Amino acid sequence: MLATIGFLVPVGTLAHHGGGGDYDASRPLYLRGRVVQARYGFPHARLRIEVPAGLTVPSRLPGADRLRGHDAWAGPPVPEGAGRVRELLLPPDITGTLGGQSGRPDVGDEVAAIVYRRCDAEGDEYAGELRVQMIYTAQGAHRYRGSVTRIVDRCLDAARPRSGAPAAGAPAGDEPPVFLLGGGALVAAGLVAGLIRLRTRRSGR
């Protein structure tokens, strides 16, 4: 069942990266590499890192069990971007913490991170971005502590089969996820109740 693990936010924040899209907590990703570009600014810092081809995930990732969405993990983080350059989007609280440090990550430094990928959505220019939930630097581990990011237990696009046959355990065809059916069921129930009341009034005349 698809469920949002975040909180409702004011409408004014929806245009923000974290408020305007969903991030998949079911498939946490791990990256490590050398910084090739560092851009610091509010609300987000961005680090482009060169990920080694032989990237593996360490058996111990301090603090990972305290991350938002951890209870939705389908398994431990998996390697992402091996042999490529990837951009990490730092949330505002981590940006503020690292940005104020004299030894903040810069070109040539090595960092590692646990990230959630932004779900694909039609017309979303930020689809696929990698939002940091934990970053490990020379200064230590820095965990995302905010609540604006919309974290989900799976992406809508991941729930739909890419071939003609439905995926195991997934709704067949274009059947919407259960959380959407909940709203539709309430509307349908209201319409049925209204029709019953209308018929009752007419029969009583």
C-alpha positions in Angstrom: 0.0 0.0 0.0 1.3 3.4 -0.9 1.5 5.7 2.0 3.1 9.1 2.6 5.5 9.0 5.5 5.9 12.7 5.8 3.6 15.5 7.0 1.2 17.9 5.4 2.9 21.2 4.7 1.5 24.7 3.9 0.7 25.3 0.2 3.4 28.0 0.0 6.1 25.4 0.4 4.9 23.1 -2.3 7.1 24.7 -5.0 10.1 23.8 -2.9 12.2 20.8 -3.9 11.1 18.7 -0.9 7.5 19.8 -0.8 6.7 19.4 -4.5 7.7 15.7 -5.1 7.8 12.3 -3.5 11.0 10.6 -2.4 11.2 6.8 -2.4 12.2 5.4 1.1 11.7 1.8 0.0 14.9 1.8 -2.0 17.6 3.7 -0.1 20.7 4.4 -2.2 24.4 4.7 -1.1 27.0 6.8 -2.8 30.6 7.5 -2.1 33.1 9.5 -4.1 35.4 12.5 -4.6 33.8 15.9 -4.8 34.4 17.4 -8.3 32.1 20.4 -7.8 30.6 22.1 -4.6 28.0 24.8 -4.6 26.8 26.2 -1.3 23.7 28.4 -1.1 20.4 28.5 0.7 18.2 26.5 0.8 20.3 23.8 -0.9 23.9 22.9 -1.3 24.8 20.7 -4.2 27.8 18.3 -4.4 28.8 16.6 -7.6 30.8 13.5 -6.8 32.8 11.0 -8.9 31.7 7.6 -7.8 34.3 4.8 -8.2 33.4 1.9 -10.5 33.8 -0.7 -7.8 31.5 1.0 -5.2 30.3 -1.3 -2.4 28.2 -0.6 0.6 29.8 -0.9 4.0 28.3 -3.3 6.4 28.0 -0.5 9.0 26.4 2.8 8.3 26.2 4.8 11.6 22.9 6.4 12.3 21.1 4.9 9.3 18.4 3.3 11.6 17.4 6.8 12.8 16.5 8.2 9.3 13.0 9.2 8.4 11.4 6.5 6.3 13.7 3.8 7.7 10.8 1.6 8.6 9.8 1.5 4.9 13.2 0.2 3.7 12.8 -2.9 1.6 16.4 -3.7 2.4 19.8 -2.1 3.1 21.0 0.8 0.8 22.2 -0.3 -2.6 25.1 1.2 -4.6 24.2 4.0 -6.9 26.1 5.7 -9.7 29.2 3.4 -9.8 31.7 4.7 -12.4 29.7 7.9 -12.9 29.4 11.5 -11.7 26.3 12.0 -9.5 24.9 15.2 -7.9 23.8 15.2 -4.3 21.1 17.6 -3.1 21.6 18.6 0.5 18.4 19.6 2.5 18.4 23.0 4.2 19.3 21.8 7.7 22.4 19.9 6.5 23.2 22.8 4.1 23.2 25.2 7.1 25.4 22.9 9.2 28.0 22.1 6.6 27.9 25.5 5.0 29.0 27.2 8.3 32.0 24.9 8.8 35.5 25.9 7.8 36.2 22.4 6.8 33.1 21.8 4.7 33.4 19.4 1.8 35.1 20.9 -1.2 36.6 19.8 -4.5 39.0 16.9 -3.9 37.4 15.8 -0.6 35.7 12.4 -0.2 32.1 12.1 1.1 29.6 9.3 1.3 25.8 9.6 1.6 22.5 7.7 2.0 19.9 9.2 -0.3 16.3 8.8 -1.5 15.6 9.2 -5.1 12.8 11.6 -6.2 10.0 9.7 -7.9 9.3 10.2 -11.6 6.3 12.5 -12.4 5.2 13.9 -15.7 6.6 17.5 -16.1 8.7 17.3 -12.9 12.0 18.9 -13.7 13.5 17.5 -10.5 12.5 13.9 -11.1 15.3 11.5 -10.2 17.3 13.9 -8.1 19.1 12.3 -5.1 18.2 14.0 -1.8 20.6 13.4 1.0 19.3 11.8 4.2 22.7 11.2 5.7 26.1 12.4 4.7 29.4 11.3 6.0 32.2 13.8 5.8 35.6 14.3 7.5 33.7 16.2 10.2 31.4 13.3 10.9 27.9 12.1 10.1 25.1 14.6 9.4 21.5 13.4 9.4 18.5 15.1 7.8 16.2 16.2 10.7 13.5 18.1 8.8 9.9 17.1 8.0 9.1 19.0 4.8 10.4 16.3 2.4 7.5 14.0 1.2 8.8 10.5 1.8 6.8 7.6 0.5 7.0 3.8 0.9 7.2 3.3 -2.9 6.9 5.4 -6.0 3.8 5.3 -8.2 6.0 4.7 -11.3 7.8 1.8 -9.5 4.4 0.2 -8.6 3.3 0.0 -12.2 4.7 -2.9 -14.3 6.9 -1.9 -17.2 5.7 -4.9 -19.3 2.2 -6.0 -20.1 1.8 -8.3 -17.1 1.1 -6.9 -13.7 3.9 -7.2 -11.2 3.5 -9.6 -8.3 1.5 -8.0 -5.5 0.8 -4.9 -7.6 -2.7 -3.7 -8.7 -3.7 -4.9 -12.2 -3.9 -2.5 -15.1 -4.4 1.1 -14.2 -6.0 0.5 -10.8 -4.9 3.3 -8.5 -3.1 2.7 -5.3 -5.1 2.0 -2.1 -4.5 5.4 -0.6 -6.1 7.0 -3.7 -9.0 4.5 -3.6 -9.7 5.7 0.0 -10.6 9.2 -1.2 -12.6 7.9 -4.2 -14.6 5.5 -2.0 -15.6 8.4 0.3 -16.8 10.4 -2.6 -18.7 7.5 -4.0 -20.3 6.8 -0.7 -21.4 10.4 -0.4 -23.0 10.3 -3.8 -24.9 7.0 -3.0 -26.1 8.5 0.2 -27.3 11.6 -1.5 -29.2 9.6 -4.1 -30.9 7.5 -1.4 -32.0 10.6 0.4 -33.4 12.1 -2.8 -35.4 9.0 -3.7 -36.7 8.8 -0.1 -38.0 12.4 -0.3 -39.6 11.8 -3.7 -41.4 8.7 -2.6 -42.7 10.5 0.5 -44.4 13.2 -1.6 
